[in-house]
């Protein structure tokens, strides 16, 4: 399904973030690095639309989603003055699931060369075909080598030139429901756009907002979107685990609308203007105006801010408790160390990092895009981390030399192996 990015003679790359609350398209130009400075991206155009036809990261209305995607891409093209032919797209629906697999091949004591590495990666891909469970409707999204072993010795990043009897490779594979992936792909392709790649949302957000030391020492990124909260865990520079919890900022909005008997639009506004993740003593004395659903315009009810916060806090606590339980169940809660980075629109809520630190018992910071230039202040917050990370992924795809025309599985394995190395070097 992924056709690869069509190279633009002007060095133009495009990313499409299809979320439950907004659909955002970023168009950027590659700026060549000088000397030892890496290449960077400068944003030329941004288009954004309220999300339609997408719920919990999954397309539920093809026509509405197609219209919103088309409008966002057109707005970005108008601003950039460039037309795009293909985009890198995020994936947060389809219940993405990940696992680590390990394979070994015999090398009989000789020096490890490229052919041995390709053989190990190819065997991993053959095993993925079984573990990906295509007969159960799962589709492979990512296949990333995260480490090599020689005769059981771990921690090897590049085994070429070493000697041993057995070469092993550990691979992180991510699969998603094939139907959800195909529905999203169809919407994008109906807009006359090719799909360079699908990237799971927490991986894209991490590429935009994590620094090198965090990825090396261990970190958990939590991307708090409108319909889903997604997780990625990094260690030794590689993503080793991803997961998605089907709860997001829109669930908080729905709770407010029900609890205060107001419309969803007003509930979103109240959340943005007066919301807080943790109750404070001043909340009881501050009164806020709440328009009542079904009443005449201008008919409002005054309630203490503490009532609003009292509705929001339990849902946010539940979200972080779900994240904590998912990490504990997967065994990756300790791998990410004591560091957590929050991204996504819901991460902008005041007090969110304090609440996360309290429930997860980790050090928490809010992550923002750090590898892009040209973003306005209004579009440089955590809500735009996924779109920015998609551009970073697209740049990595651009800068990886094309593989030799050999077996498909070997090509794919080599591509992702080199991309992983490139991302570690430059991000």
CORZI-V168183 format. One record per residue. N is the residue number from 1. D_FIRST is the distance of its C-alpha to the first C-alpha in whole Angstrom. Layout:
# CORZI-V168183
n d_first
N D_FIRST
N D_FIRST
This chain:
# CORZI-V168183
n d_first
1 0
2 4
3 6
4 9
5 12
6 14
7 18
8 20
9 24
10 25
11 23
12 22
13 19
14 18
15 17
16 16
17 18
18 17
19 20
20 23
21 26
22 24
23 21
24 22
25 20
26 22
27 22
28 24
29 25
30 25
31 29
32 30
33 32
34 36
35 37
36 36
37 34
38 30
39 28
40 28
41 26
42 28
43 27
44 28
45 26
46 26
47 25
48 25
49 25
50 27
51 24
52 24
53 22
54 21
55 23
56 22
57 19
58 18
59 17
60 20
61 21
62 18
63 20
64 22
65 19
66 18
67 21
68 22
69 19
70 20
71 23
72 22
73 20
74 23
75 26
76 24
77 24
78 28
79 29
80 27
81 28
82 25
83 22
84 18
85 15
86 13
87 13
88 12
89 12
90 14
91 14
92 17
93 17
94 16
95 18
96 17
97 19
98 20
99 22
100 23
101 24
102 26
103 26
104 29
105 30
106 33
107 34
108 38
109 40
110 38
111 37
112 33
113 31
114 27
115 27
116 28
117 26
118 23
119 24
120 25
121 21
122 20
123 22
124 20
125 17
126 19
127 20
128 17
129 16
130 19
131 19
132 16
133 17
134 14
135 17
136 18
137 15
138 14
139 10
140 11
141 10
142 13
143 15
144 18
145 21
146 24
147 27
148 29
149 32
150 35
151 37
152 36
153 37
154 34
155 33
156 32
157 30
158 30
159 31
160 32
161 35
162 37
163 38
164 38
165 38
166 34
167 31
168 29
169 26
170 25
171 21
172 20
173 17
174 16
175 14
176 14
177 14
178 11
179 13
180 13
181 9
182 8
183 12
184 11
185 8
186 10
187 13
188 12
189 10
190 14
191 15
192 14
193 12
194 9
195 8
196 9
197 8
198 9
199 13
200 15
201 18
202 21
203 20
204 19
205 23
206 24
207 23
208 25
209 28
210 29
211 31
212 31
213 34
214 33
215 30
216 32
217 35
218 32
219 31
220 30
221 28
222 28
223 26
224 27
225 25
226 26
227 25
228 24
229 26
230 23
231 25
232 24
233 27
234 27
235 30
236 30
237 28
238 25
239 23
240 24
241 24
242 22
243 22
244 23
245 26
246 25
247 28
248 28
249 31
250 30
251 32
252 35
253 35
254 35
255 38
256 40
257 40
258 41
259 44
260 45
261 45
262 43
263 40
264 37
265 37
266 40
267 39
268 36
269 39
270 42
271 39
272 38
273 42
274 44
275 42
276 42
277 41
278 44
279 47
280 50
281 54
282 54
283 51
284 54
285 56
286 54
287 53
288 50
289 50
290 47
291 47
292 47
293 45
294 46
295 49
296 51
297 49
298 51
299 52
300 51
301 52
302 53
303 52
304 52
305 49
306 50
307 48
308 45
309 45
310 46
311 43
312 40
313 41
314 41
315 37
316 36
317 38
318 36
319 33
320 34
321 36
322 32
323 31
324 34
325 34
326 30
327 31
328 34
329 32
330 29
331 32
332 31
333 33
334 36
335 33
336 32
337 36
338 38
339 36
340 33
341 32
342 31
343 28
344 27
345 29
346 31
347 32
348 35
349 37
350 40
351 41
352 38
353 38
354 42
355 40
356 37
357 40
358 42
359 40
360 38
361 41
362 39
363 39
364 37
365 36
366 34
367 31
368 30
369 28
370 30
371 28
372 28
373 31
374 31
375 31
376 33
377 35
378 34
379 30
380 31
381 31
382 29
383 28
384 26
385 25
386 21
387 21
388 23
389 21
390 17
391 19
392 21
393 17
394 16
395 20
396 19
397 16
398 18
399 21
400 20
401 21
402 18
403 18
404 20
405 18
406 19
407 17
408 14
409 15
410 17
411 15
412 13
413 16
414 18
415 16
416 16
417 20
418 21
419 19
420 21
421 24
422 24
423 23
424 26
425 28
426 28
427 27
